[in-house]
């Protein structure tokens, strides 16, 4: 059964906004990808999920490298531009620069990276796997930087920021839970 893009079911997920930068047959490009995940501490691996026919995926296939920046709270316009059109049709890097956004050349790979992101990483491809209507591209982190701003959250087709912390259960409840878990531990 499908979970269509923009559907009520799809809107129940809260994700991040990854800004994926690449260079290849479609020139320097940036796209917004809500399925961007840190999947290993050692080595540092990041997985991005990109539609099979996207210009960014074609660039990554050719170059075997990509940049990942987690959009910060004040980068909603940058993210909307990055996700609003295809790199085959629009030079989004030039568009962003003309609008006053600052991008810098990556240190270890040939891509532009947006300045002011919550986190940025330069990656080399270590694995690709088609999954449904997207391809999972796994990159090993070659270099990264940490910004001072929080990441934006994507939920219900809109950008959000983290709000109130949801507290864990009180210690007495955790003790009860742990005692019941121990009671049912498989031997």
VOBA-1610 file (N, C-alpha, C; in pm, whole numbers, padded with zeros to 5 digits, always signed):
BEGIN
Unk+00084-00118+00000Unk+00000+00000+00000Unk+00089+00124+00000Unk+00055+00223-00077Unk+00133+00346-00086Unk+00100+00441+00029Unk+00197+00525+00062Unk+00177+00640+00150Unk+00214+00762+00066Unk+00118+00819-00006Unk+00148+00925-00102Unk+00208+01050-00039Unk+00296+01117-00116Unk+00355+01242-00073Unk+00244+01342-00045Unk+00253+01413+00066Unk+00156+01515+00101Unk+00029+01462+00164Unk+00016+01328+00177Unk-00106+01270+00233Unk-00111+01288+00385Unk-00228+01266+00442Unk-00244+01276+00587Unk-00151+01179+00658Unk-00136+01059+00604Unk-00046+00960+00665Unk+00099+01008+00661Unk+00143+01060+00546Unk+00280+01109+00533Unk+00305+01226+00627Unk+00203+01306+00653Unk+00218+01423+00740Unk+00232+01386+00887Unk+00214+01261+00923Unk+00233+01219+01063Unk+00381+01202+01097Unk+00467+01197+00997Unk+00610+01183+01021Unk+00672+01321+01041Unk+00767+01328+01133Unk+00848+01449+01151Unk+00988+01413+01103Unk+01042+01493+01012Unk+01173+01465+00956Unk+01260+01590+00966Unk+01376+01584+00908Unk+01464+01700+00903Unk+01464+01753+00760Unk+01545+01854+00736Unk+01562+01905+00600Unk+01711+01904+00570Unk+01753+01806+00490Unk+01891+01801+00445Unk+01905+01880+00317Unk+02011+01957+00307Unk+02043+02031+00185Unk+02158+01955+00119Unk+02128+01884+00011Unk+02223+01795-00054Unk+02286+01869-00171Unk+02418+01882-00169Unk+02488+01951-00276Unk+02569+01850-00357Unk+02578+01878-00487Unk+02646+01785-00577Unk+02703+01862-00695Unk+02784+01792-00773Unk+02838+01848-00897Unk+02855+01732-00994Unk+02820+01753-01118Unk+02830+01647-01218Unk+02770+01693-01349Unk+02705+01603-01422Unk+02650+01636-01553Unk+02550+01752-01551Unk+02485+01775-01437Unk+02388+01883-01425Unk+02448+02008-01360Unk+02580+02013-01350Unk+02647+02126-01288Unk+02633+02124-01137Unk+02683+02228-01073Unk+02668+02240-00928Unk+02520+02251-00896Unk+02476+02177-00794Unk+02334+02170-00763Unk+02313+02158-00613Unk+02193+02194-00571Unk+02149+02177-00432Unk+02004+02133-00435Unk+01969+02040-00348Unk+01830+01997-00335Unk+01797+01982-00188Unk+01671+01989-00155Unk+01624+01963-00019Unk+01578+01818-00013Unk+01622+01746+00091Unk+01585+01606+00109Unk+01545+01584+00254Unk+01417+01553+00275Unk+01373+01535+00413Unk+01418+01402+00473Unk+01463+01308+00394Unk+01510+01180+00446Unk+01662+01180+00444Unk+01719+01240+00545Unk+01863+01253+00560Unk+01897+01206+00700Unk+01979+01100+00710Unk+01998+01037+00841Unk+02144+01002+00868Unk+02185+01027+00991Unk+02314+00982+01041Unk+02295+00836+01081Unk+02370+00744+01019Unk+02342+00601+01040Unk+02456+00523+01106Unk+02574+00585+01126Unk+02685+00517+01192Unk+02778+00619+01255Unk+02825+00585+01376Unk+02921+00672+01445Unk+03063+00648+01393Unk+03098+00520+01375Unk+03235+00486+01337Unk+03234+00371+01236Unk+03260+00398+01111Unk+03290+00530+01056Unk+03163+00615+01050Unk+03181+00746+01043Unk+03067+00836+01028Unk+03002+00814+00893Unk+02877+00769+00895Unk+02802+00746+00771Unk+02671+00823+00774Unk+02637+00880+00660Unk+02511+00952+00644Unk+02439+00893+00523Unk+02309+00866+00539Unk+02227+00816+00429Unk+02131+00926+00385Unk+02122+00944+00254Unk+02023+01035+00197Unk+01939+00954+00098Unk+01814+00989+00089Unk+01721+00918+00001Unk+01675+01015-00106Unk+01705+00981-00231Unk+01684+01072-00344Unk+01602+01001-00451Unk+01503+01070-00505Unk+01421+01014-00613Unk+01507+00966-00728Unk+01468+00853-00787Unk+01548+00787-00891Unk+01585+00876-01009Unk+01501+00972-01042Unk+01524+01051-01164Unk+01574+01193-01134Unk+01617+01218-01011Unk+01660+01352-00972Unk+01798+01386-01030Unk+01816+01514-01063Unk+01944+01563-01114Unk+02055+01540-01013Unk+02025+01555-00886Unk+02126+01532-00781Unk+02176+01389-00783Unk+02087+01293-00800Unk+02129+01153-00803Unk+02219+01127-00924Unk+02184+01185-01037Unk+02268+01171-01157Unk+02408+01229-01131Unk+02414+01346-01067Unk+02543+01406-01032Unk+02623+01315-00939Unk+02557+01261-00838Unk+02625+01176-00740Unk+02675+01047-00806Unk+02594+00989-00895Unk+02640+00869-00967Unk+02771+00895-01039Unk+02784+01012-01099Unk+02903+01046-01177Unk+03022+01081-01087Unk+02999+01162-00984Unk+03110+01215-00903Unk+03148+01127-00784Unk+03054+01045-00737Unk+03074+00959-00620Unk+03100+01039-00492Unk+03043+01161-00486Unk+03056+01244-00367Unk+02938+01339-00357Unk+02913+01389-00235Unk+02804+01484-00213Unk+02824+01554-00080Unk+02762+01670-00068Unk+02760+01744+00058Unk+02623+01730+00123Unk+02623+01734+00256Unk+02499+01729+00333Unk+02504+01842+00435Unk+02405+01929+00432Unk+02394+02033+00533Unk+02254+02023+00593Unk+02248+02024+00725Unk+02118+02022+00791Unk+02069+02166+00800Unk+01955+02194+00737Unk+01901+02330+00733Unk+01877+02382+00874Unk+01923+02502+00899Unk+01903+02568+01028Unk+01767+02639+01028Unk+01728+02682+01147Unk+01596+02744+01164Unk+01574+02863+01072Unk+01679+02937+01040Unk+01662+03056+00956Unk+01689+03029+00808Unk+01694+02901+00770Unk+01721+02866+00630Unk+01597+02811+00559Unk+01478+02849+00603Unk+01357+02799+00540Unk+01343+02846+00395Unk+01382+02969+00366Unk+01375+03017+00227Unk+01477+02941+00142Unk+01598+02927+00193Unk+01702+02852+00120Unk+01653+02710+00092Unk+01592+02645+00191Unk+01542+02508+00174Unk+01430+02503+00070Unk+01342+02602+00073Unk+01231+02604-00023Unk+01281+02622-00166Unk+01381+02707-00185Unk+01438+02725-00318Unk+01508+02597-00362Unk+01581+02534-00270Unk+01656+02412-00301Unk+01564+02299-00342Unk+01445+02293-00283Unk+01351+02185-00313Unk+01244+02220-00413Unk+01243+02344-00463Unk+01131+02390-00545Unk+01141+02367-00694Unk+01259+02321-00741Unk+01274+02300-00885Unk+01387+02201-00909Unk+01401+02157-01033Unk+01504+02060-01069Unk+01632+02131-01111Unk+01745+02074-01073Unk+01875+02124-01115Unk+01898+02108-01265Unk+01813+02032-01333Unk+01822+02024-01479Unk+01768+02151-01543Unk+01673+02217-01474Unk+01604+02332-01531Unk+01650+02466-01476Unk+01702+02466-01352Unk+01735+02591-01284Unk+01873+02579-01221Unk+01955+02682-01236Unk+02083+02688-01165Unk+02051+02742-01026Unk+02024+02651-00934Unk+01981+02691-00799Unk+02095+02754-00720Unk+02219+02715-00746Unk+02333+02776-00678Unk+02341+02924-00715Unk+02333+02956-00845Unk+02337+03096-00890Unk+02217+03173-00836Unk+02100+03108-00833Unk+01979+03171-00780Unk+01999+03210-00634Unk+02051+03116-00555Unk+02072+03143-00412Unk+02173+03256-00392Unk+02282+03252-00469Unk+02384+03357-00456Unk+02325+03493-00491Unk+02245+03501-00598Unk+02186+03629-00637Unk+02090+03681-00531Unk+02025+03589-00459Unk+01934+03629-00353Unk+02007+03665-00223Unk+02140+03652-00223Unk+02218+03694-00107Unk+02260+03582-00013Unk+02227+03458-00047Unk+02271+03347+00036Unk+02419+03321+00012Unk+02489+03287+00117Unk+02633+03263+00107Unk+02659+03113+00101Unk+02740+03075+00004Unk+02783+02936-00010Unk+02935+02937-00017Unk+02996+02830+00031Unk+03142+02821+00026Unk+03182+02688-00036Unk+03297+02687-00099Unk+03348+02563-00158Unk+03382+02465-00046Unk+03348+02341-00065Unk+03384+02236+00032Unk+03535+02221+00033Unk+03587+02166+00142Unk+03732+02150+00158Unk+03785+02028+00085Unk+03709+01917+00085Unk+03762+01790+00035Unk+03692+01735-00088Unk+03580+01796-00125Unk+03507+01751-00244Unk+03469+01874-00327Unk+03424+01852-00451Unk+03396+01962-00543Unk+03247+01997-00542Unk+03201+02054-00432Unk+03063+02102-00422Unk+03062+02234-00344Unk+02951+02305-00355Unk+02927+02423-00274Unk+02850+02381-00150Unk+02877+02447-00038Unk+02807+02417+00088Unk+02743+02547+00137Unk+02614+02543+00177Unk+02550+02665+00228Unk+02608+02703+00364Unk+02640+02830+00381Unk+02691+02878+00509Unk+02576+02891+00609Unk+02607+02874+00737Unk+02509+02896+00843Unk+02419+02779+00873Unk+02449+02662+00820Unk+02367+02544+00847Unk+02394+02493+00988Unk+02303+02411+01038Unk+02320+02354+01172Unk+02437+02255+01176Unk+02457+02184+01065Unk+02563+02084+01053Unk+02591+02067+00905Unk+02717+02049+00869Unk+02752+02022+00729Unk+02856+01912+00724Unk+02844+01824+00624Unk+02939+01714+00606Unk+02970+01696+00459Unk+03095+01665+00433Unk+03140+01629+00298Unk+03155+01478+00295Unk+03092+01413+00196Unk+03085+01267+00194Unk+03132+01208+00062Unk+03192+01089+00072Unk+03219+01008-00047Unk+03124+00889-00042Unk+03072+00852-00158Unk+02974+00743-00166Unk+03039+00610-00133Unk+02976+00534-00044Unk+03023+00398-00012Unk+02919+00292-00047Unk+02793+00335-00071Unk+02691+00237-00106Unk+02570+00309-00165Unk+02502+00242-00257Unk+02376+00289-00313Unk+02281+00171-00321Unk+02154+00197-00292Unk+02056+00090-00299Unk+01919+00147-00337Unk+01861+00100-00448Unk+01725+00143-00481Unk+01627+00086-00378Unk+01541+00172-00326Unk+01438+00131-00230Unk+01308+00202-00267Unk+01210+00129-00315Unk+01084+00191-00355Unk+01106+00295-00462Unk+01053+00415-00440Unk+01065+00521-00541Unk+01185+00613-00518Unk+01276+00573-00429Unk+01397+00650-00401Unk+01520+00558-00406Unk+01637+00620-00413Unk+01763+00548-00399Unk+01828+00596-00270Unk+01868+00500-00187Unk+01944+00534-00067Unk+02090+00545-00107Unk+02150+00660-00080Unk+02292+00682-00105Unk+02358+00698+00031Unk+02455+00613+00059Unk+02527+00619+00187Unk+02664+00680+00160Unk+02696+00782+00237Unk+02825+00847+00223Unk+02905+00841+00351Unk+03035+00819+00335Unk+03125+00826+00450Unk+03171+00970+00465Unk+03165+01020+00586Unk+03200+01159+00614Unk+03351+01176+00605Unk+03394+01270+00519Unk+03535+01304+00503Unk+03573+01424+00589Unk+03477+01513+00610Unk+03500+01633+00689Unk+03363+01685+00732Unk+03355+01751+00848Unk+03227+01811+00889Unk+03251+01935+00972Unk+03146+02015+00983Unk+03148+02133+01070Unk+03013+02143+01140Unk+03017+02200+01258Unk+02896+02214+01339Unk+02864+02362+01352Unk+02742+02399+01318Unk+02698+02538+01331Unk+02644+02566+01470Unk+02607+02689+01494Unk+02557+02731+01625Unk+02404+02727+01634Unk+02337+02702+01521Unk+02191+02708+01518Unk+02132+02567+01524Unk+02006+02559+01568Unk+01934+02432+01569Unk+01884+02399+01429Unk+01863+02270+01405Unk+01807+02223+01278Unk+01657+02250+01273Unk+01609+02273+01153Unk+01466+02287+01131Unk+01405+02147+01120Unk+01279+02136+01154Unk+01204+02010+01143Unk+01099+02029+01035Unk+01073+01922+00959Unk+00971+01925+00855Unk+00858+01833+00899Unk+00737+01889+00911Unk+00621+01813+00960Unk+00495+01875+00902Unk+00407+01792+00851Unk+00280+01836+00794Unk+00300+01936+00680Unk+00410+01917+00604Unk+00437+02003+00489Unk+00485+02142+00526Unk+00525+02161+00653Unk+00569+02291+00701Unk+00699+02277+00780Unk+00768+02390+00799Unk+00890+02393+00879Unk+00854+02425+01024Unk+00925+02359+01117Unk+00899+02377+01261Unk+01032+02384+01335Unk+01025+02429+01460Unk+01140+02421+01548Unk+01102+02337+01668Unk+01202+02280+01732Unk+01177+02198+01850Unk+01113+02286+01957Unk+01009+02235+02019Unk+00938+02310+02124Unk+00971+02255+02262Unk+00868+02230+02336Unk+00885+02181+02473Unk+00943+02041+02475Unk+01029+02019+02573Unk+01084+01886+02593Unk+00977+01798+02655Unk+00965+01676+02608Unk+00874+01578+02666Unk+00954+01499+02768Unk+00913+01505+02892Unk+00988+01441+03000Unk+00976+01290+02992Unk+01083+01223+03032Unk+01079+01077+03047Unk+00993+01046+03170Unk+00950+00919+03184Unk+00872+00884+03303Unk+00953+00908+03430Unk+00885+00934+03542Unk+00956+00953+03669Unk+01033+00826+03709Unk+01134+00843+03795Unk+01220+00731+03837Unk+01140+00613+03890Unk+01035+00639+03970Unk+00958+00527+04027Unk+00890+00446+03917Unk+00841+00513+03812Unk+00780+00442+03698Unk+00887+00364+03621Unk+01005+00425+03603Unk+01114+00355+03533Unk+01159+00232+03610Unk+01163+00242+03743Unk+01201+00126+03825Unk+01100+00013+03807Unk+00971+00046+03807Unk+00867-00055+03786Unk+00881-00118+03647Unk+00901-00034+03546Unk+00918-00084+03409Unk+01038-00178+03403Unk+01151-00137+03459Unk+01272-00220+03457Unk+01251-00351+03530Unk+01177-00352+03643Unk+01153-00477+03714Unk+01066-00571+03631Unk+00970-00518+03558Unk+00884-00602+03472Unk+00964-00653+03353Unk+01051-00569+03295Unk+01136-00615+03186Unk+01225-00729+03234Unk+01286-00715+03351Unk+01373-00820+03405Unk+01294-00950+03430Unk+01170-00937+03477Unk+01084-01052+03501Unk+01062-01131+03371Unk+01061-01063+03259Unk+01031-01126+03130Unk+01155-01144+03042Unk+01273-01126+03103Unk+01396-01144+03027Unk+01408-01290+02983Unk+01441-01313+02857Unk+01458-01449+02804Unk+01589-01506+02857Unk+01585-01630+02891Unk+01705-01694+02947Unk+01776-01778+02846
//
